[in-house]
Amino acid sequence: MYSILSVPFYDGRTQQYTKILCVNAVPVAGPLAARVKTVRPPRLSGLCGGGNRNCIHALLTSGACSYMTPDDLPELFAFLAANGYTADIGLTKLAAKHQPGGVDANANSLVCIISHNAVANAVAM
């Protein structure tokens, strides 16, 4: 299972703050792994001290030329459905209910929790 998150990110190329879509870990199998790029994000603000700058696993658009944003959710969901991924609505609701940060615009926000059906089928055999 993987969590898809919307994460604040400073794009040094455009010099703008935006939200990008990330996955909590690089998938070990399945087609989603090819659409993930691990990056160390820059600090969001010089006013925030050192902060925790662990690597994030950004999702890439179909041309792999840019990071996915919340505007790309229809493309992401179409890709997931076409490639055997399923969103777990119950777990997503439960996790979102207990997510720290509330409605803070600078916090990571949970989009959904997904699983790859090929993994589930292999375990069932």
C-alpha positions in Angstrom: 0.0 0.0 0.0 1.1 3.5 -0.8 -0.1 7.0 0.2 -0.5 9.6 -2.4 0.2 13.1 -0.9 -0.1 16.7 -2.0 3.1 18.3 -0.8 4.2 22.0 -0.8 7.3 22.4 -3.0 9.4 25.4 -4.2 10.1 25.1 -7.9 13.5 26.8 -8.4 12.9 26.8 -12.2 9.8 28.9 -12.1 10.7 30.4 -8.7 7.2 29.7 -7.4 5.6 27.7 -4.6 3.3 25.0 -5.6 1.9 21.7 -4.5 3.1 18.5 -6.1 1.9 14.9 -5.8 4.2 12.5 -4.1 4.0 8.8 -3.0 5.2 7.9 0.5 7.7 5.3 -0.8 9.1 4.3 -4.2 7.0 1.3 -5.4 9.0 -1.9 -5.5 6.9 -3.3 -8.4 4.3 -2.2 -10.9 4.2 0.6 -13.5 4.0 3.4 -10.9 7.7 3.0 -10.1 8.7 4.4 -13.5 6.7 7.6 -12.8 8.5 8.4 -9.5 11.5 10.6 -9.0 13.2 10.9 -5.7 14.2 14.5 -4.9 15.5 16.5 -2.0 13.2 19.5 -1.8 14.6 23.0 -1.1 13.5 24.6 2.1 10.1 26.3 1.7 11.2 29.5 3.5 14.4 30.9 5.0 12.3 31.9 8.0 11.5 28.4 9.1 14.9 27.3 10.5 16.6 24.1 9.4 13.5 22.0 9.1 13.3 18.4 8.1 14.4 18.1 4.4 14.1 14.4 3.8 13.8 13.2 0.2 10.4 13.0 -1.3 9.2 10.7 -4.1 7.5 13.0 -6.6 5.1 11.7 -9.2 5.9 12.7 -12.8 3.5 13.6 -15.6 3.1 11.2 -18.5 5.9 12.8 -20.5 8.1 12.7 -17.4 9.0 16.4 -18.0 7.4 17.8 -14.9 6.1 17.0 -11.4 2.4 16.1 -11.1 0.3 18.7 -9.3 -3.3 18.4 -7.9 -4.5 19.6 -11.3 -3.1 16.3 -12.7 -5.3 14.1 -10.5 -7.5 13.0 -13.4 -4.4 11.9 -15.3 -3.1 10.1 -12.2 -6.4 8.3 -11.5 -6.7 7.2 -15.1 -3.1 5.9 -15.0 -3.7 4.0 -11.8 -7.0 2.4 -13.0 -5.5 1.4 -16.3 -2.5 -0.2 -14.6 -4.2 -2.3 -11.9 -4.1 0.0 -8.9 -7.1 0.5 -6.6 -7.8 3.3 -4.2 -8.9 2.2 -0.7 -11.6 4.7 0.1 -12.1 3.4 3.7 -8.5 3.6 4.7 -8.1 7.0 3.0 -11.1 8.4 5.0 -9.7 6.9 8.2 -6.2 8.2 7.7 -7.4 11.7 6.6 -9.5 11.9 9.8 -6.4 11.5 11.9 -4.0 13.5 9.7 -2.0 16.1 11.6 -1.9 19.6 10.3 -5.6 20.2 9.7 -6.2 22.6 6.9 -2.8 24.3 7.0 -1.8 25.2 3.4 1.8 24.4 4.2 1.1 20.9 5.4 1.2 17.7 3.4 -2.3 16.5 2.7 -3.4 13.0 2.0 -5.0 12.4 -1.4 -5.6 8.7 -1.2 -4.2 5.3 -0.3 -3.6 2.9 -3.1 -2.6 -0.7 -3.6 -1.4 -2.6 -6.7 -3.7 -5.5 -7.5 -0.9 -7.7 -9.0 0.7 -7.7 -5.5 -2.6 -8.7 -3.8 -3.1 -11.5 -6.4 0.4 -12.8 -5.8 -0.1 -13.0 -2.1 -3.5 -14.8 -2.5 -2.0 -17.6 -4.6 
